[in-house]
Structure formats: structure tokens, C-alpha cells
């Protein structure tokens, strides 16, 4: 089996250089996605932010260029809740090859009512999972054109206590906002691992990995105005929590390592070192529910039917 760590030891503050490579980060305008984009930009790579809101994308680009002088960063409009917009976003990249996509963007609702996407899918499942499923299918030709591309799916520690119900993926019978969010992120993680199995079976050079940020709080996150601001009071109130969790800048580390570490390999799950909640990134044991390949296969088929796209390299991105 390939090694699980690079040599020299991984330094979250000095990841390897990546000039000449192109990375797409969905939801790169805010939260963990912003810090993934900022940290990848510091490697010399070209980083593209996939964002729904042009104004928020512009603010993120300004902040990254302030933090990383000379950063090669731009944005494309991407609305994962609208399947018709996803092909346009893939075409807007205007690159011959894509070295990595970080499937990070997501929506989280805290309370009812149940809401739906433009295509009639439950909003969190439709955005967090189905949108990324369709986007990956559309990007597969660009990923396959790169020398050794990676798909990095950003899940959530909130998914660890959840189980998928393949007969109610859209939460029509059992809608509880926080549970539905956790299940949507779990579906993403199932997808990332199943994608790697299918890539291996097809002999593709593309690798698919999964990462999660652990516990990441705004109040422990360094300010990046106007993208993110933090008062001294908020930091002081959150200081005791820093024993267990971390800021969103640190929550970005597992995904960044999954993109860049030459020793990382397909099918891995990356998370924070300490209790899966904070610290430097490391590979984790796959969560027990994620080893259920029968559920993964049912999810894949349901997702293919719902989106009209199939990211399986043996099939090609077909459909609308």
C-alpha cells in the first residue's frame, strides 16, 4: 500500500509548490472554502473559485490577493442548486486540463420548512451532493486530461453519526434540518469513495479522496475582511473551545493536503489529527458506514437518474 505521509514531514504552513497546476474550489468565497483557496493560491497554482454570488466572489478574490501578493486567482459563476448552470461553469473554466477540484460548497439549514432546488430536489441534498455529482461528471474530461488529477470531496464530522436511507434520500418522509444536512454530507463522502473505486476499475489516473474539517468555528478563525471579520470579544469567548476545535483556516488543512501531498492516494479519508476535531491533517480509518458499497452503489444510481449525468469514466458525462 502507498505510504500515508510525505517526506519531509508535512508542514501546514509550507505546503509544496504547485506552479503550472489549475485547481477549482467550489464555494471558495467563504468559510473553509475560502481558506482552501487562499492556501492553494500560496503554492503558485492557478486557483478558480466556483461561486454563486459574483459580489462575494469579488470580495474573496480581493482578500486572497491581499494575503497572497501575486496570486493567480479568478472566479466562475457556479450555482450547484441549478443543474442547468453546471455545464456553463465547466465550460467557463477555459482550461485544457484541471489538476484538482475541491468539492466544498454547501448549504446548511437549521430549521424547517423543507426547501427544494430549481430542479425539485431537497435543497441540501440537491446542492451539497447532487450538484457536486453532476459537476464532477462535467469536469471528468478536464480531469482526465491532467497528468494525475484529484477530486477532493469535503465532508463533515457532523455526518459521522448519520446513516443514509437509500429509500428516502430526498428526506420526503423524514425531514429534520440538521439530520438532513448531515446525511447530505455523508452522501458526498459516499460519492467520493465510490468514485475512486470506479476510477480504479477503469484504470483512470484520476484519484478521488475525501476530507473533513473536524470542528471549525468562525470565532476561532483569523479575520479576512470583508469575507470574514471577528471581534476580540468573540475570540475571547471562544478561547476555551480551542482545546477541542479550531478555526476554519485550520479546517482547510485536510483538503489542502489531500490536493497537494504526493504521498496521498485515492480512497483515503483525511481529517484533523486530534480526535478528528482539531490539529494537523492525517489519514483516518474509513468510517464504518462508508464501507457499505451496496449503499454507495444505490446512491450512485439514484444520483445518476436525478441529474442525468454519470461521472463514471466508463460511461462518460452523459445527459443534460
C-alpha positions, -999 to 999 in steps of 0.1 A, spaced: 0 0 0 13 35 -7 28 54 22 5 76 43 28 106 48 52 126 27 89 131 33 99 156 47 70 158 72 40 178 61 41 214 72 6 230 70 22 264 67 46 255 39 29 231 15 47 221 -17 48 244 -47 23 238 -75 31 263 -103 15 254 -136 -14 235 -120 -50 245 -120 -74 239 -91 -111 246 -88 -126 252 -53 -164 252 -51 -177 277 -25 -143 293 -24 -157 327 -14 -164 320 22 -157 298 52 -135 268 49 -136 270 11 -121 305 12 -92 293 32 -87 263 10 -85 287 -20 -62 310 -1 -38 283 9 -37 267 -25 -31 301 -41 0 305 -19 16 275 -37 18 293 -70 -11 274 -86 -39 289 -106 -70 288 -84 -105 292 -96 -133 299 -72 -167 284 -81 -192 308 -66 -229 316 -69 -227 353 -59 -204 375 -81 -201 402 -54 -190 377 -28 -166 361 -53 -151 396 -60 -146 402 -22 -129 368 -18 -106 375 -48 -96 408 -33 -88 392 1 -68 364 -14 -47 389 -35 -41 409 -3 -30 379 17 -10 363 -12 6 390 -34 7 379 -70 -18 352 -65 -32 337 -98 -68 335 -88 -101 341 -106 -138 331 -103 -165 314 -124 -202 315 -116 -215 282 -102 -249 275 -87 -249 239 -75 -286 242 -68 -293 247 -105 -282 217 -127 -286 237 -159 -259 261 -148 -233 235 -141 -223 228 -177 -218 265 -182 -195 267 -152 -174 238 -166 -171 255 -199 -162 288 -183 -130 274 -169 -115 276 -203 -85 254 -195 -72 223 -214 -69 203 -181 -78 205 -145 -54 192 -118 -79 191 -90 -114 201 -80 -123 205 -43 -160 198 -38 -165 221 -8 -196 243 -14 -226 236 6 -258 249 22 -269 242 58 -304 249 71 -311 249 108 -349 245 108 -379 237 87 -395 242 63 -381 217 37 -369 236 7 -361 225 -29 -337 234 -56 -347 247 -90 -348 211 -102 -372 200 -74 -346 182 -52 -344 188 -14 -321 218 -11 -293 204 10 -291 170 -7 -295 187 -41 -268 213 -36 -243 195 -14 -244 161 -32 -263 161 -65 -247 194 -76 -212 181 -70 -221 148 -85 -231 165 -117 -202 189 -117 -177 161 -114 -193 144 -144 -189 175 -164 -153 180 -153 -142 145 -159 -128 152 -194 -107 180 -180 -96 159 -150 -87 130 -173 -66 154 -194 -43 162 -165 -13 140 -156 -26 129 -122 -57 149 -112 -75 147 -79 -111 150 -68 -113 160 -32 -147 159 -16 -151 179 16 -175 160 40 -183 169 76 -177 155 111 -215 160 115 -220 131 91 -202 106 113 -233 98 134 -256 97 105 -268 68 82 -282 71 47 -317 59 39 -315 49 2 -353 49 1 -356 85 14 -325 104 0 -347 135 -6 -360 135 30 -396 135 19 -407 112 47 -382 122 74 -372 159 72 -352 172 101 -329 200 90 -298 191 109 -301 154 102 -308 161 65 -277 183 64 -256 155 80 -269 130 55 -263 152 26 -226 155 36 -225 117 42 -238 112 7 -209 134 -6 -184 112 13 -200 80 -1 -197 95 -35 -160 104 -31 -151 69 -21 -173 52 -47 -159 75 -74 -124 63 -66 -134 26 -68 -149 33 -103 -118 53 -114 -96 24 -103 -117 -2 -121 -114 19 -153 -77 23 -150 -80 61 -148 -51 82 -135 -76 105 -116 -78 99 -79 -107 107 -56 -101 114 -19 -124 126 10 -116 151 37 -134 167 66 -125 198 86 -133 185 121 -147 212 144 -142 246 128 -157 278 143 -159 313 129 -149 327 163 -115 309 161 -109 319 125 -84 348 117 -101 378 102 -103 383 64 -124 414 59 -148 417 42 -150 380 37 -148 372 75 -145 395 105 -140 386 141 -142 407 172 -118 404 201 -148 396 224 -158 367 201 -123 353 202 -121 355 240 -155 338 244 -144 310 221 -110 306 236 -119 276 259 -133 258 228 -99 259 212 -89 229 234 -113 208 213 -119 226 180 -102 251 157 -108 279 132 -118 275 96 -83 282 84 -72 250 101 -103 232 90 -90 238 54 -58 218 61 -71 182 54 -85 192 20 -53 211 11 -32 182 19 -54 158 0 -49 180 -30 -11 185 -27 6 157 -8 24 135 -33 20 106 -9 -18 109 -6 -37 83 -27 -72 76 -39 -98 63 -14 -83 80 16 -102 99 43 -83 129 57 -92 147 89 -76 166 118 -52 146 140 -67 151 174 -99 132 179 -109 141 143 -117 176 156 -85 197 155 -49 197 146 -27 188 117 -42 167 89 -37 129 88 -54 99 71 -82 83 91 -97 49 91 -128 49 69 -159 53 89 -179 21 92 -210 32 73 -188 44 44 -176 9 38 -211 -2 27 -206 -5 -10 -242 -16 -16 -255 17 -2 -229 36 -23 -240 18 -55 -277 27 -48 -268 63 -41 -248 65 -73 -277 51 -94 -302 74 -77 -279 104 -83 -274 95 -120 -311 93 -125 -317 126 -106 -290 146 -125 -289 129 -159 -251 128 -156 -228 99 -149 -192 107 -136 -182 70 -140 -153 72 -165 -166 40 -181 -198 58 -191 -188 94 -197 -207 126 -186 -240 119 -204 -273 136 -203 -285 171 -199 
